Amino acid sequence: MSKQKIAYIGTGAMGKQHIYKLLEDGYNVQVYDKYPEAATTVIAKGAVWKDSPKEAAQGADLVITNLPLPHHVLENMLGETGAVEGMKPGATWMDFSTTDYHNTQHIADEAAKKELFSLESPVSNLSHMGVDFCNVSYYVSGDRKGYDLSKETLDAIGEISFFVSDTIGEAQTVKLLTNLLFYSQMLVLGETMMISKIYGIPLMWMWHYIRASQGNSVVTEQVTPFIFDGSYDYSCSLEITVKDTDLTVKLADELGVALPLGRIVEERYREAGEKYDLSCDNHVKVTKLIEDDNNLDLRLPDFTAPSPYGLDRSYVHSTERVKDKFGRIKPLPYQLTYDAPEPLQDEKLMDIAKSLTDFMAYINYLVLGEANALGKGMGLSDELLEDVIRWSVGTCWVSDNLDTYQPNPEIVEKIKSLDLGSKVKLPVISKMIEHLSR
């Protein structure tokens, strides 16, 4: 089968990497972005600039949108110069955005009138910014024929894709439930690190200790460095994460899913969105809330995250990769497993550290349950949920080892007994403990 002609709308951080890879693989790519300067690098590599979504879509077999918010997708597809007007019958529209599925379904209904195929296909990094080296997964719902026509293109820019359903909305559910795992891990990590700092547990030691524990996750392993260097991760805006958590709660309401821990997570991200600059601040900035609450930062002097999205914007990912038993890869310096550091001499501090990692694991387990409830509410099978969570950025030690993990509800009372809140303000952990103690 000959390569599809591609229209790519949205040349941001993720879009650029996709376009680079498509060009390297010999695809013809026409591009449009609201901000022409965002497309200069892809044009230099061979992409063809077009002055509107409609012009970009003309002659294309596959139109991809990769945009921040639902109204951006709507405008670029159905606006006055929207892509649908330029698409030929039999072409496919694929949306990589994490968006409101009602919006996607509305666009799909209009596209069907022109004999177009429509697919929602949210993207998940399999390691931090895995899009940089095509280490991503796709969850796809919509017209199966459009997926079959476009799978070769997806394979060119990613590691794996899952056809979730012919019902638009179910792929977005998968993306939101996997994001929920990520966002909850982020908040608990920030407060765990603040406890460590105030109680005198060295932050670098604590990071190494968490990575070797059952509390480890993509967030603790690969996002912690962006807290330590104060960059808060340039790869994604705070606006995106606030939008995602809001969509997750709205979906839970629609499905009648309780989502108690997820609502605590959404509330905290909403607070960050109200306090900081949504469009200019980075997504890990949510952890600055706990820094502001306690009038302390979590910086490590002279530390720089091993990523081009940290303080060193010139950093280049290592070409050496490690692959785990599931086939997921990540670049060095990250490893498959980590050795625990030498124990702290202070037994009380060791008890705190051990209790915190046990608590992190237990929260990961409970939020995994809430994420699965969202998926089940949308009618997704247990097998599909296991696959998509395993291949998502929300993966963690607990979800990878459910067959051996032993949930420990007693850890809630143990954390309460440590009375950590007497020295540290802990808005998220305190609310979680309060809920779990009822």
C-alpha positions, 0 to 999 in steps of 0.5 A: 500500500502506498504511503498516505498523504498527510495533513497535520494541523498543530505543530506544537511539541508533540506535533513536531516530532510526529512530522519529523518522523513522517518526513524521515519515512518519506511521507508527504506532509502538509501543515498548518498551525495558528502560529506560523512560527511554530511550523518553521522547523518542520518546514525546514525539514520538508513539510509544506506550509498551508495557510488554513486547515482547509488548504492543508486538508486538500488532497490528503488521505489522512488529516491529523489534528493535535491541538490543546483544547476541544474548541481548537479542534472544533474551529480547525475542523468545522470553522469557516476555513476548517479541514472538513471543507477541504477533505476528499470523500474517503479520507480519514480525520484522526484527532490526537488531542485529549478532548471532550468526546461529545465534541469529537462525535459532533465533528464526526457526524458532520464529517460523515455527511461528506463520506469521511472517516473519523477517529479519536486517537489520544496519545500516551507517552510510554516514557517521559516525552516518548514522542521524541523517539516514537515511544508512544501508544495510541488509543483509537475509536471510531470508523474501523475502516479509517483505522485500517487505512491509517494503521501503517502511518500510526506505526511509523510514529508510535510503538503500539496502537489499540483499536478500542471501539467503533464508538467515539468516546471510549478511546478518550475514556482510556486516555482520561483514566490513564491520565488520572493515574499520572496526575494522582502520582504527581500530587502524592509525590510532591507532598512526599518530597515536602515531608522528606525535606521538612523531616530531614530526609535527603531528597536525592536519597528519597528519590532513589528509595522510591524508585526501588520501592513498590511506590515507583511509577513513571512519575516518580522515576522520570518526572521527579527531576523536573521538580528538583531542577525547578523547570516543572517540565516544558513538555506540557502546559498546566492548561492541558492538565487542568483541562484533563482532570476537569474532563475526567470528573465530568465523565465520572459524573456522566457515568455515575462513577464516584471517583473520590480520590480523583475528585481530590486530584481534580480540585488540586489541579483546579487550584493550580490553574487558578493560582498560576498562568494556565497557558505559560506555566508548565504542568508540573507547576502543580507541585509548586502549590505544596512548595508555596503552602510550606514556604520551601522549594524542592530544588537540588543545587546544581541538578539538571533533569536529563531531558530537553524539557528541563533546565538544559534545553539543549539536552539530547536523549541517549540513543541507548535504550532499555526494554522491559519484559512488556516491550516498553522502552526508555532511554538511559540514564533510566534503568529497568530496576533500581537498587535501594540506597543504604538505609538511613541511620535514623530509624524514625526517618527510615520508618517515615520513608518506608511508610510513605512508599507503602502509602504511595503504592496503596494510593496507586492501587486505589486510583487504579481501581477508580480508573478501571471503574471509569473504563467499565462504566464505558463498557471496556473489557478487563483485558483491554483495560489491562493492556492500555494501562500497561502501555500508558504513561500512567503505568507504575509498579503496582499496575505492572505487578497486580498479581503479587501486590498485596494491598495494605489498608492499614498503611492509612492508619500508620500514616495518621499515627505519624502525624506528619501534618503537624509539621507539614501542610499536606492538603492532598494527602490529608484529604485522601486520609480523611476520605479513607478513614471514614 
